Amino acid sequence: GEGDAETAPRLFAALGVTADRLILENRSRNTYENAVFTRELVTPKPGETWLLVTSAFHMPRAKALFDKAGFATVPWPVDYRTSGKEGIGLFR
């Protein structure tokens, strides 16, 4: 199936966010790699706070790994599920 880096641009476009405002990490195979590869892309700086959005179920693990990778995160847990039929073409 399609990964988050392929789905996210369509979601953000539907919300009015242009592609030039996105930095997408598309190499990771797991949450640990996602945290490490994202750190390489954006280089978090001391004093910066990052909003971490993921499912409530996955949040404790994701927060621990992103914090360990050097991000000061604020958790934003979500549990939204879609059938893909909402009309914004998130899933193919």
VMD Tcl script that builds the backbone (N, CA, C; Angstrom):
set m [mol new atoms 276]
animate dup $m
set s [atomselect $m all]
$s set {name element resname resid chain x y z} {
  {N N GLY 1 A 0.820 -1.195 0.000}
  {CA C GLY 1 A 0.000 0.000 0.000}
  {C C GLY 1 A 0.853 1.243 0.000}
  {N N GLU 2 A 0.175 2.303 0.013}
  {CA C GLU 2 A 0.794 3.618 -0.030}
  {C C GLU 2 A 1.245 4.037 1.363}
  {N N GLY 3 A 2.419 4.640 1.468}
  {CA C GLY 3 A 2.920 5.106 2.753}
  {C C GLY 3 A 2.433 6.508 3.079}
  {N N ASP 4 A 2.719 6.941 4.299}
  {CA C ASP 4 A 2.293 8.264 4.745}
  {C C ASP 4 A 2.846 9.383 3.870}
  {N N ALA 5 A 4.088 9.247 3.397}
  {CA C ALA 5 A 4.699 10.298 2.587}
  {C C ALA 5 A 4.000 10.458 1.245}
  {N N GLU 6 A 3.297 9.427 0.798}
  {CA C GLU 6 A 2.531 9.532 -0.442}
  {C C GLU 6 A 1.118 10.050 -0.178}
  {N N THR 7 A 0.539 9.688 0.950}
  {CA C THR 7 A -0.824 10.093 1.293}
  {C C THR 7 A -0.878 11.518 1.823}
  {N N ALA 8 A 0.090 11.905 2.624}
  {CA C ALA 8 A 0.080 13.206 3.302}
  {C C ALA 8 A -0.086 14.396 2.360}
  {N N PRO 9 A 0.604 14.458 1.216}
  {CA C PRO 9 A 0.432 15.634 0.356}
  {C C PRO 9 A -1.016 15.845 -0.090}
  {N N ARG 10 A -1.740 14.774 -0.359}
  {CA C ARG 10 A -3.144 14.924 -0.763}
  {C C ARG 10 A -3.997 15.424 0.395}
  {N N LEU 11 A -3.732 14.914 1.586}
  {CA C LEU 11 A -4.467 15.378 2.762}
  {C C LEU 11 A -4.212 16.863 2.989}
  {N N PHE 12 A -2.952 17.263 3.005}
  {CA C PHE 12 A -2.636 18.666 3.259}
  {C C PHE 12 A -3.143 19.573 2.146}
  {N N ALA 13 A -3.097 19.122 0.899}
  {CA C ALA 13 A -3.657 19.911 -0.204}
  {C C ALA 13 A -5.148 20.130 0.005}
  {N N ALA 14 A -5.848 19.088 0.445}
  {CA C ALA 14 A -7.286 19.208 0.709}
  {C C ALA 14 A -7.557 20.196 1.842}
  {N N LEU 15 A -6.591 20.370 2.726}
  {CA C LEU 15 A -6.725 21.309 3.842}
  {C C LEU 15 A -6.171 22.692 3.502}
  {N N GLY 16 A -5.697 22.867 2.254}
  {CA C GLY 16 A -5.212 24.165 1.810}
  {C C GLY 16 A -3.735 24.423 2.042}
  {N N VAL 17 A -2.971 23.397 2.395}
  {CA C VAL 17 A -1.529 23.549 2.616}
  {C C VAL 17 A -0.815 23.209 1.311}
  {N N THR 18 A -0.002 24.126 0.817}
  {CA C THR 18 A 0.688 23.908 -0.453}
  {C C THR 18 A 1.902 22.994 -0.266}
  {N N ALA 19 A 2.249 22.292 -1.330}
  {CA C ALA 19 A 3.328 21.302 -1.292}
  {C C ALA 19 A 4.668 21.910 -0.900}
  {N N ASP 20 A 4.907 23.185 -1.232}
  {CA C ASP 20 A 6.190 23.807 -0.904}
  {C C ASP 20 A 6.379 24.007 0.602}
  {N N ARG 21 A 5.335 23.804 1.387}
  {CA C ARG 21 A 5.431 23.934 2.848}
  {C C ARG 21 A 5.679 22.592 3.528}
  {N N LEU 22 A 5.767 21.513 2.750}
  {CA C LEU 22 A 5.919 20.174 3.311}
  {C C LEU 22 A 7.349 19.669 3.176}
  {N N ILE 23 A 7.805 18.989 4.199}
  {CA C ILE 23 A 9.053 18.226 4.160}
  {C C ILE 23 A 8.644 16.800 4.483}
  {N N LEU 24 A 8.840 15.898 3.538}
  {CA C LEU 24 A 8.353 14.530 3.693}
  {C C LEU 24 A 9.508 13.548 3.850}
  {N N GLU 25 A 9.394 12.700 4.846}
  {CA C GLU 25 A 10.381 11.648 5.084}
  {C C GLU 25 A 9.789 10.353 4.538}
  {N N ASN 26 A 10.453 9.753 3.555}
  {CA C ASN 26 A 9.870 8.579 2.893}
  {C C ASN 26 A 10.774 7.344 2.885}
  {N N ARG 27 A 11.805 7.331 3.734}
  {CA C ARG 27 A 12.722 6.184 3.752}
  {C C ARG 27 A 12.450 5.206 4.883}
  {N N SER 28 A 11.762 5.645 5.930}
  {CA C SER 28 A 11.641 4.826 7.141}
  {C C SER 28 A 10.765 3.603 6.939}
  {N N ARG 29 A 11.123 2.562 7.685}
  {CA C ARG 29 A 10.345 1.323 7.695}
  {C C ARG 29 A 9.657 1.114 9.037}
  {N N ASN 30 A 9.989 1.965 10.016}
  {CA C ASN 30 A 9.404 1.838 11.350}
  {C C ASN 30 A 9.500 3.188 12.060}
  {N N THR 31 A 8.943 3.267 13.252}
  {CA C THR 31 A 8.892 4.535 13.987}
  {C C THR 31 A 10.281 5.020 14.383}
  {N N TYR 32 A 11.151 4.116 14.782}
  {CA C TYR 32 A 12.517 4.511 15.136}
  {C C TYR 32 A 13.200 5.186 13.945}
  {N N GLU 33 A 13.145 4.547 12.777}
  {CA C GLU 33 A 13.757 5.133 11.585}
  {C C GLU 33 A 13.079 6.446 11.215}
  {N N ASN 34 A 11.777 6.530 11.385}
  {CA C ASN 34 A 11.063 7.771 11.078}
  {C C ASN 34 A 11.605 8.920 11.929}
  {N N ALA 35 A 11.832 8.678 13.214}
  {CA C ALA 35 A 12.370 9.715 14.098}
  {C C ALA 35 A 13.785 10.114 13.676}
  {N N VAL 36 A 14.634 9.133 13.408}
  {CA C VAL 36 A 16.027 9.405 13.033}
  {C C VAL 36 A 16.105 10.120 11.684}
  {N N PHE 37 A 15.387 9.633 10.686}
  {CA C PHE 37 A 15.438 10.242 9.355}
  {C C PHE 37 A 14.801 11.631 9.349}
  {N N THR 38 A 13.764 11.823 10.153}
  {CA C THR 38 A 13.144 13.145 10.251}
  {C C THR 38 A 14.113 14.129 10.894}
  {N N ARG 39 A 14.841 13.683 11.910}
  {CA C ARG 39 A 15.857 14.541 12.540}
  {C C ARG 39 A 16.889 14.990 11.506}
  {N N GLU 40 A 17.302 14.080 10.618}
  {CA C GLU 40 A 18.271 14.430 9.577}
  {C C GLU 40 A 17.706 15.479 8.624}
  {N N LEU 41 A 16.411 15.422 8.361}
  {CA C LEU 41 A 15.780 16.363 7.430}
  {C C LEU 41 A 15.600 17.758 8.016}
  {N N VAL 42 A 15.225 17.841 9.279}
  {CA C VAL 42 A 14.831 19.142 9.838}
  {C C VAL 42 A 15.751 19.671 10.932}
  {N N THR 43 A 16.643 18.869 11.470}
  {CA C THR 43 A 17.591 19.262 12.512}
  {C C THR 43 A 16.920 20.091 13.615}
  {N N PRO 44 A 16.225 19.443 14.542}
  {CA C PRO 44 A 15.568 20.196 15.618}
  {C C PRO 44 A 16.585 20.968 16.460}
  {N N LYS 45 A 16.218 22.190 16.810}
  {CA C LYS 45 A 17.112 23.058 17.573}
  {C C LYS 45 A 16.637 23.177 19.021}
  {N N PRO 46 A 17.562 23.449 19.937}
  {CA C PRO 46 A 17.165 23.640 21.334}
  {C C PRO 46 A 16.110 24.746 21.441}
  {N N GLY 47 A 15.102 24.495 22.237}
  {CA C GLY 47 A 14.042 25.477 22.425}
  {C C GLY 47 A 12.868 25.326 21.477}
  {N N GLU 48 A 13.044 24.569 20.393}
  {CA C GLU 48 A 11.932 24.334 19.469}
  {C C GLU 48 A 11.005 23.273 20.042}
  {N N THR 49 A 9.730 23.438 19.785}
  {CA C THR 49 A 8.740 22.446 20.180}
  {C C THR 49 A 8.078 21.919 18.921}
  {N N TRP 50 A 7.928 20.601 18.850}
  {CA C TRP 50 A 7.365 19.935 17.678}
  {C C TRP 50 A 6.065 19.249 18.051}
  {N N LEU 51 A 5.055 19.431 17.231}
  {CA C LEU 51 A 3.774 18.762 17.427}
  {C C LEU 51 A 3.876 17.367 16.829}
  {N N LEU 52 A 3.641 16.353 17.637}
  {CA C LEU 52 A 3.720 14.962 17.189}
  {C C LEU 52 A 2.308 14.416 17.045}
  {N N VAL 53 A 1.913 14.148 15.813}
  {CA C VAL 53 A 0.559 13.677 15.515}
  {C C VAL 53 A 0.622 12.216 15.098}
  {N N THR 54 A -0.053 11.369 15.841}
  {CA C THR 54 A -0.173 9.953 15.503}
  {C C THR 54 A -1.360 9.388 16.274}
  {N N SER 55 A -1.657 8.130 16.043}
  {CA C SER 55 A -2.795 7.520 16.738}
  {C C SER 55 A -2.541 7.481 18.243}
  {N N ALA 56 A -3.614 7.547 19.004}
  {CA C ALA 56 A -3.496 7.490 20.462}
  {C C ALA 56 A -2.807 6.195 20.891}
  {N N PHE 57 A -3.117 5.112 20.218}
  {CA C PHE 57 A -2.517 3.815 20.531}
  {C C PHE 57 A -0.999 3.842 20.350}
  {N N HIS 58 A -0.536 4.515 19.307}
  {CA C HIS 58 A 0.876 4.540 18.938}
  {C C HIS 58 A 1.650 5.656 19.642}
  {N N MET 59 A 0.948 6.614 20.249}
  {CA C MET 59 A 1.589 7.816 20.780}
  {C C MET 59 A 2.688 7.556 21.815}
  {N N PRO 60 A 2.508 6.707 22.830}
  {CA C PRO 60 A 3.592 6.548 23.815}
  {C C PRO 60 A 4.914 6.116 23.180}
  {N N ARG 61 A 4.863 5.164 22.269}
  {CA C ARG 61 A 6.079 4.699 21.587}
  {C C ARG 61 A 6.657 5.798 20.703}
  {N N ALA 62 A 5.805 6.453 19.916}
  {CA C ALA 62 A 6.275 7.507 19.018}
  {C C ALA 62 A 6.894 8.657 19.810}
  {N N LYS 63 A 6.236 9.074 20.878}
  {CA C LYS 63 A 6.764 10.182 21.688}
  {C C LYS 63 A 8.124 9.819 22.268}
  {N N ALA 64 A 8.251 8.630 22.818}
  {CA C ALA 64 A 9.531 8.208 23.395}
  {C C ALA 64 A 10.639 8.216 22.342}
  {N N LEU 65 A 10.357 7.715 21.154}
  {CA C LEU 65 A 11.382 7.631 20.108}
  {C C LEU 65 A 11.734 9.000 19.537}
  {N N PHE 66 A 10.742 9.864 19.328}
  {CA C PHE 66 A 11.036 11.203 18.809}
  {C C PHE 66 A 11.762 12.043 19.858}
  {N N ASP 67 A 11.374 11.917 21.124}
  {CA C ASP 67 A 12.095 12.629 22.183}
  {C C ASP 67 A 13.546 12.150 22.247}
  {N N LYS 68 A 13.762 10.841 22.158}
  {CA C LYS 68 A 15.121 10.279 22.180}
  {C C LYS 68 A 15.941 10.778 20.991}
  {N N ALA 69 A 15.283 11.007 19.859}
  {CA C ALA 69 A 15.976 11.485 18.658}
  {C C ALA 69 A 16.297 12.978 18.726}
  {N N GLY 70 A 15.845 13.661 19.789}
  {CA C GLY 70 A 16.210 15.065 19.953}
  {C C GLY 70 A 15.093 16.060 19.730}
  {N N PHE 71 A 13.877 15.575 19.562}
  {CA C PHE 71 A 12.733 16.466 19.388}
  {C C PHE 71 A 12.086 16.728 20.744}
  {N N ALA 72 A 11.752 17.976 21.029}
  {CA C ALA 72 A 10.910 18.299 22.182}
  {C C ALA 72 A 9.480 18.255 21.648}
  {N N THR 73 A 8.756 17.194 21.956}
  {CA C THR 73 A 7.450 16.985 21.335}
  {C C THR 73 A 6.293 17.303 22.264}
  {N N VAL 74 A 5.222 17.758 21.639}
  {CA C VAL 74 A 3.924 17.888 22.293}
  {C C VAL 74 A 3.034 16.864 21.606}
  {N N PRO 75 A 2.510 15.883 22.341}
  {CA C PRO 75 A 1.687 14.849 21.701}
  {C C PRO 75 A 0.322 15.380 21.279}
  {N N TRP 76 A -0.110 14.973 20.086}
  {CA C TRP 76 A -1.431 15.302 19.562}
  {C C TRP 76 A -2.038 13.993 19.053}
  {N N PRO 77 A -2.564 13.173 19.962}
  {CA C PRO 77 A -3.089 11.864 19.547}
  {C C PRO 77 A -4.387 11.989 18.768}
  {N N VAL 78 A -4.507 11.182 17.753}
  {CA C VAL 78 A -5.719 11.138 16.928}
  {C C VAL 78 A -6.104 9.680 16.701}
  {N N ASP 79 A -7.328 9.467 16.397}
  {CA C ASP 79 A -7.802 8.113 16.093}
  {C C ASP 79 A -8.733 8.119 14.901}
  {N N TYR 80 A -8.611 9.121 14.075}
  {CA C TYR 80 A -9.504 9.256 12.934}
  {C C TYR 80 A -9.253 8.142 11.933}
  {N N ARG 81 A -10.311 7.523 11.510}
  {CA C ARG 81 A -10.211 6.481 10.482}
  {C C ARG 81 A -11.117 6.866 9.329}
  {N N THR 82 A -10.696 6.527 8.140}
  {CA C THR 82 A -11.464 6.878 6.958}
  {C C THR 82 A -11.626 5.666 6.064}
  {N N SER 83 A -12.714 5.652 5.350}
  {CA C SER 83 A -12.926 4.582 4.382}
  {C C SER 83 A -12.280 4.934 3.051}
  {N N GLY 84 A -11.838 6.193 2.931}
  {CA C GLY 84 A -11.255 6.641 1.672}
  {C C GLY 84 A -12.285 7.152 0.696}
  {N N LYS 85 A -13.530 7.245 1.118}
  {CA C LYS 85 A -14.612 7.663 0.228}
  {C C LYS 85 A -15.091 9.079 0.537}
  {N N GLU 86 A -14.303 9.847 1.268}
  {CA C GLU 86 A -14.738 11.162 1.701}
  {C C GLU 86 A -14.641 12.228 0.617}
  {N N GLY 87 A -14.007 11.914 -0.502}
  {CA C GLY 87 A -13.978 12.848 -1.606}
  {C C GLY 87 A -12.714 13.666 -1.736}
  {N N ILE 88 A -11.721 13.448 -0.880}
  {CA C ILE 88 A -10.480 14.194 -1.045}
  {C C ILE 88 A -9.363 13.302 -1.567}
  {N N GLY 89 A -9.684 12.079 -1.904}
  {CA C GLY 89 A -8.742 11.192 -2.576}
  {C C GLY 89 A -7.527 10.818 -1.761}
  {N N LEU 90 A -7.700 10.534 -0.482}
  {CA C LEU 90 A -6.557 10.176 0.352}
  {C C LEU 90 A -5.993 8.815 0.004}
  {N N PHE 91 A -6.864 7.902 -0.358}
  {CA C PHE 91 A -6.422 6.537 -0.624}
  {C C PHE 91 A -6.765 6.161 -2.048}
  {N N ARG 92 A -5.884 5.409 -2.637}
  {CA C ARG 92 A -6.120 4.984 -4.024}
  {C C ARG 92 A -6.366 3.515 -4.063}
}
mol reanalyze $m
mol bondsrecalc $m
mol representation Tube
mol addrep $m
